[in-house]
Amino acid sequence: MRDISRKVTTFRTAVARATLKVSPDTIVRIRNNDVPKGDPLPVAKVAAIQAAKNTSQIIPYCHQIALEFVGVEYLLEKDTISIETTVKATERTGVEMEALTAASVAALTIYDMCKMFDESAEIEKVTLVKKTGGKSDFKPKGDRKAKAAVYVMSDRISAGTAKDQSGQIIVDRLGVHNVEVVEFRTIPDEEAEIVESVRHSVDELKVDLVITTGGTGLGPRDSTPESLSRLIDKPLPGVSEALRAYGQDRNPYAMLSRANAGLRKQSVIVSLPGSKGGVEDGLDVLLPAILHAIPMVEGKCHDKQKQAAKAAIHVGEDK
């Protein structure tokens, strides 16, 4: 079974469709409630719901998840029955297998109830119509490569008495998401140096994203949040809340982190803890969703909304 423990929980949906080929007489008998075993449609609906809820017991590598909705709809035509199933859940993994299993079992149930008088019945196909809520849905669709600066706040690492791990993790993960790191430095826990470095990356290098690691705890030298507060024009409390909420599910000490986030000019600034685990957790939350902030800051998301609104108006005028 694949490890999904580091994934972020999102709202997931999936729609699947099964097509059952039958004789025209079978369609008539179903419409007239003339099937000896009873009406197959409500029975198949119950079977589909049960199948969706028990998919992990049927398909070995599927995870056990808490489903929030299973819907089943039918379309009866001359010689086919289309079964469409919709599954919803707020989970770390998708629900497409649940939807596909539900559609398959519904088709099998109808087949079983009609096979005694329709030897031509055949399940033609089972397909995934659509799914939403996965990481690909939150992948930013920008027209340029984003630039970032990464700073490690540590007296010991900057003095050469300790080795950096967290900063390199950030650089590597940004590279996976096609973000160019134009500056990567280690800075002592000195407020003046932190402010000067971050200001340089924003005002002069004009990076899209600044990520810092370290200095967010309760130690006497931990001053990163205070330093960044001097630079931030618009706080982003939702980012900090998401980081702590995700971390708290894994480590009870996450609530002690004072990490913060905000916007300076057109640069998003996020501070992460100094520990390797804290950084990995933070990046699981941030990427790729935080990159959506870049087109938002540039006003491109609003432009798309305006274009969509204008298109809707034109369609209404054409009618």
N, C-alpha and C positions, 0 to 999 in steps of 0.2 A: 504494500500500500504506500502511495506517495505521501511524503511528509508535507502537510499543509499548515503546520502549527505556526509558521511565521507569516502566513498570509493575513491581509487585512479583511475584516468582515465587510461585505457589501451586499446590497439587495440584488438577488439573482432571479432571472426568469428564463424559461425555456418553453418553446412551443414545438411539438412534434406532430407528425401526421402519418397515419397508416391508411392504406387503400386496400379494401377488400373487394375483389371481383366476384360477383354472384350472378345467378341467372335472373332475368327480369321477373320471373315468377316469385323468386325469393323476396324481392323488393315489395311486390304486391302483398305477399303473405305477412311480411313485417308490418306494412302499413295497415293491414286489416286485422292485426293481432291474431293471426292464424298460424302461429308457430307452436307445434305441440309442446315444447318445453317451456313455453311462456314468452313474453316479450323480451327479446334479447338485448334491447338497447339499455334499459335501466340496469339489467344484470351486468352488462358489459361495463357500464359506468362505475358500478361498485367495484368490479374486478380491477378496473384501471386505477381507481383510487388506492385500493389495497396494494396493487403492484407498485405504485409510485412510493408508497410508504415503506415497502419492504425491498426496495431495489438493492440495498446493500447486502441482503441475504441471498440474492439471486446472482448478482454480478460481483465476483470476489473482490475486485479492487475499488469498488465504490465505497465512499465514506458514509457513515451513519449521520444523517442530518435531520434537522427539525423542519419539516415542510410547513408552510403557512397557507398554501392553497393548491388544490388540484382541481382543474376544471376539465370537463369532457363535453365535446360538441360533435354532432353528427350531421352529415350531408348525404341524403339518399338520392341517388340519381337513377337512371334507367337500369343500369346493371352494375353499379358500384356503390359502395358505402365508404365515405371518407370519415375518418375519426381524427379529430384534432384535440390534443391534450395540452393543457397549459399548467406549468408548475412554477410556484414562487417560493422563495425562502431567503432569509437574511443569513448568509453563511460565508465561509471562507473558500468554498468550492462550488462549482457550477451544478445546475440541476438538469442538464440536458439528458443524462442517462435515466433519470427518473421520468422525464417526459416521454422519452423513447420507449422505456419499459411499459409505461402506462398505455401508450398507443398500441404497442405490440400485444399486450394481454387483452386489451379490449377487442382487437381484431380476432384473436384466438378464441375468445369467449363467444363472439357472434358466429365464428366458423363452427365451433363445437355445437352450438344450439341449432344450426341450420344444416349441418352436414348430412343428417339423416334423409333429407329430401333434395339436397343440392350437391351432387357429387362434383360439380364443376367449380365449386367455390375455391378461391385461391387468394392468398395474401400477396398482392403484387409488389408492394414496397412499404418501407417504413423509413421516413426521412425526418431530419431535424430542420424545422422551418426557420427558426431564429433563436438566438440566446442573447441575453444582456447581463451586464453586471460584472464581467470579468475584467482583468487588468487592461485588455486591449480597448475597452470602452473609455478608459481614463487616460489613454496615451495621448499626449498633446500632439496636435497636428499643426506644427509651426512651419514657417517657410524659410527658417534659417537655423543654424546651429547655435544653441545657447552657450553662454560663457559663464564660468563660475570661478570664485576664489575660495580657497579652503585654508582655514587657520587653526592651528593647534595651540591652545592656551595652556602652557605648562612651564613652570620654572625649571623643573628637572630635565625635561626633554630639551628645552632651549639651551641649557647648560651642558648638555651632552652626557648627563649621568643616568638617563633613562632612554629607552628606545620607543619611538612612535609606532603605534599600531592603528589607532583610531583614525588618524588623518589619512593614512594610506587606504584604509577601507573606504572612506568617503570618496577619495579620488577614483578608486577602482569602480565603485558603484555608479558614479556619475558618468564614467566612460562607457559603461554598459548602456546607459540611456542617451548616448551620443551628445553628452555635454562636455565642452572643452574647458579644462581647468587651466586658466591662464596665470594663476598664482597659487602657490602652495608653500606656506611658511609656518614656522613654529615661533611663538611669541611668549615672552614671560608673562606671568600674571600681573601685569602692570596696566592700570587703567589707561594711562596716556598712550602706551604703545598699542593697546588694543584699538582705541579710538582712532589713532593715526593710521593704522593698517587698514581697518575696515573702511574708513573715509577715503583712503587712497584707491581701494578697489572699486568703490562706488563712484566717486567723483571723477577719477582720472582714468581708471581702466574701464569704467562703465560696464561692469559685469551685470548679468541678469540675476545671479544668485550668489549669496555669500553664506557659507556654512562653516560654523565654528564648532570645535569640540573641546570640552574642558572648561573649568572655572564656573560651573553652574551649581555646585554643591553648597555646603554650609561652612566650609573651611575658612580660616581667617584670610586666605589669599584668593578666595573665589570671588572674582569681581566682574565676570563676563556679562551677566545680565545688566548690572548697573552701567557698565561701559557702553553696551549697545543701546541702552535706553537714551543715552545722550545723542544718538545718531538717528534713531527711528522717528519718522514723521507720522506713520500710521501703524499702530499696533495690529497684529494679527493674532488675537487671543485664541481663535479656533485652532490654529496650528499647534500652539503650546498645549491646549487642552487635549487634542488628539494624541500628541506624543506621550503625555503623562497617562492618559487613559489606557493606551495600548501597553505601555510599560508596566502599569500597575497590575495588569492581568498576569504578568510574568514574574514580577519582582515587587514585593511589598515596599521596597525602599524607593520606588520610582516617584512616589508622592513627595519626596524630599528634593527632587530636582527643581531648580528655579529657572530652567531653560525658557527662553522667550523668543518671540519672532515678530517681525514687522517689516515695513517698507520704508526705504529711504530713496527718494527720487523714483527711479524706475528699477531699483534693485530690491529683491526679496532677501531678507537677512534672517537666518535661523540658527539658533545655538543649540547644540546637542551636548549631552553629558560627555565626560572624558573617558569613561570605561568602554572597552571594546563591545560588551554586550549592549550597553546603552545606545551606542552609535548604531549598531546593527538593527536594534529595535526601531530607532528613530528613522533610519533610512527605509525600513519596511513600510513605515507610515507615509513618509514624504514622497517617495518615488513610485510611480512617475507623476502622481497627482499634483505635487507642488509646481511642476513645470507648466501647468495650466495657468498659473498666475502671470506668466510672461506675456502671453497675448492679451490677458485681461488688463494688465498695466498699460499696454500699448493701445488699448481701446479697440482691438481687433474683434473681440467677442461681441462688443456692442455694435460694431459695424455689421457683423453677420446677422444679428438680431434685427437691425434696421432693414437690411436687405430682404430678410424673410418677411418682415411686416409689409414692405412695399410690394413684394411679390403676391402676398395674400390679398392686398388691396386691388392689385391689377386683375387678379383672377375674379374677384367679386365684381369688378367693373365689366369684365368680359361677359359675365353671366347676365 
